[in-house]
Amino acid sequence: MIKCRVNNRDFSYAGGEPLTVARLFEIQNYTFPDIIVKINNVYIPPEAYANTLIHDGDDVLALHIFGGG
């Protein structure tokens, strides 16, 4: 089981496949087109979401970017 923090909230994952940033988006139903991700305060580029693993104890920040006028 992986226990981490996602946007300052406790999150537990016991799925059968590795927990990647992309998998986290699926679980959390993140559908925004522009999301900035940091894991332990390190920026993760969008092209790395499918391969970047989230480990036990990680601190994940996922912010969606939107514009307005």
Long-range contacts (C-beta under 8 A, 24 or more apart in sequence): 1-56, 2-54, 2-55, 2-56, 3-56, 3-57, 4-54, 4-55, 4-56, 4-57, 4-58, 4-59, 4-60, 5-58, 5-59, 5-60, 6-60, 6-62, 7-60, 7-61, 7-62, 7-63, 11-60, 13-54, 18-53, 19-53, 19-54, 20-49, 20-50, 20-51, 20-52, 20-53, 20-54, 21-48, 21-49, 21-50, 21-52, 21-54, 21-60, 21-62, 22-49, 22-50, 24-54, 24-60, 24-62, 25-49, 25-62, 28-62, 30-62, 30-64, 32-64, 32-65, 32-66, 34-64, 34-65, 34-66, 35-62, 35-63, 35-64, 35-65, 36-61, 36-62, 36-63, 36-64, 36-65, 37-61, 37-62, 37-63
